[in-house]
Amino acid sequence: MQIEQRLEELGLTLPSVPTPVANYVPSVQSGNLLFLSGHGPGQGEGKIYKGKLGDDLAIEDGYASAKQVALGLISTLKNTLGDLDRVKRIVKLTGFVNSALGFIDQPKVVNGASDLFVEVFGEKGRHARSAVGMVELPGGIPVEVELIVEIEP
């Protein structure tokens, strides 16, 4: 239970597992890869932001939202795997940022998620990544993140 101890050391509490809002499942396993559906902010501690980066929201707001999304993804991992120590590697993170016209700092926003994965999982948390701007995201959320994780059997 090293990862759960690490969460405790960091003072982080996992939120409840989000319920799918449409016709999909939270995760799908194929071989030793686990694909997590896109998660948005909304569970757990902290302010829930709505709006566009570069318009209603500052980079710091987006960073905080991305961190909150990462906690939700970790919660889904725990629920799916039962033991977070089964995470062998965070392989790929894709971050979608609700961006106003001309906003070009999507990577700084998605760092909120990336930084948390490295903080919690150490070297196993370093990942390949895409951070892209979107015209809109569901419900006006500022950030959505999906994840690919290599797991131990």
N, C-alpha and C positions, 0 to 999 in steps of 0.2 A: 504494500500500500504506500509506496514511496511518493507517487504523484499526489495522492490524497493528502499525505503529510505535507507536501510542498504547498498545496492549496491552503492548508491550514496555517502554515508559516507565513504565507503572504496575506493572510486575513481575508481570503476569498471564500465566498459561499456560493455553491452552485444553485442556480435557479431551478424551478420546476421545469420539467421537459415540455417544450412547446407542443401544442396540438396542431397537426396539419390543418391548414385553412382551405384546402382544396383536395383534389383527387391525386394524392401522392403519399409516399411513406417517408419517414424521417431519414432512413438510411437503407442502403442496399449493399450487401457483401457479394463480391465476386472474387473467388480465390482468397488471397491474403490482403485484398484491398477493400476498404470500406468507403463508400461514397455517401457523404452527408448532403442532404438537400439544403438549399439556401435557407439561412436563418436571418431574421431581423432582430432589432432590439425590442425589448418589451417585457422581459422577465428579469427578476432579480433587483438588485439595489441600484440606486442612482436615478437621475433624471431621465425620463424618456423624451427624446428629442423627436421632432417632426420638422420636415422642411428640406430645403435645398442648400447644399454647401455653396458658399460664394454668394448667397442671397440672404436667406433667413439665418443660416448657421455659419459659425467660424470653424476653422480647421480643428480647434480644440474640442468643439462640440462633436464633430464627426469622429475624432479620435476616441473620445469617451464612448460614443455609440458603438464603434467597431470593437472596442474592448468588451462592452456588454454583450455584443453578438458572439464574440469568442467564448465567453463564459457559457452562453446558451449552447454552443456547439460542444463544449466539454461536457456539459450536462447530458446531451444526447449521446455522446461517446460512452459515458458512464452507464447510462440506461441500456445502451445496446450491448456493450461488452461485459458489463458487470464489474470489471476491474480495469481501471485506467492504466495500470502497469502493462496491459496487453498492447498498448500503443507502441509500435516499433519505430514509427517515423511519421511525422506530418509531411506528406508528400507534396501536396499542391493546395494552395489557397487561392480562390478567386473572389475578389472583392468588387462589388458594384456600388458606386457612389452616386446618389441623387444630386446632380450637378447643375448649377445655373450656367447659362451661356458664358463662356470665357473662363470658367473655373478649371484650373489645370493641376491642382494639387491633390489629386486622388491618391497617389502613393502615400502622402503624409497622413491622410485619413485612415487608410487601410493599415498603416503601421500600428494602430491601436490593437488590431487583432493579431498581427504578426508578432509584435512585442510581447503580448500576453502568452502566446504559444511558446515562445522561447523562454520566457520567465518561468513558466510552469513545467515545460518538458525538457528544458535545457537544449542540448545539441539535437535531440530527437525532434525538437520543435521547429528547427530551421527547415524552410520549405521553399519550393519554387512558387512563384506568385504572379498573378495578374491583378491590376487595379485599374478599373475602367469607369468612365463617367456614363451615366444614364440620364435620359431626359426626365423620366419618372420612375419611382419604385412603388410597389404596392402599399396602400395606406399612407403614402407620404413619408415613409420611413427614410432616413438619410443614408443608411448602409444596409446591404445584404451581403452575406458571405456564405460560400459553399466550400466544402473541404473534401480532400481525398487523403485517406490515412492508411498506411500499411500496418497490419496488426499481426501479433503473435497468435498462433493457433490455440 
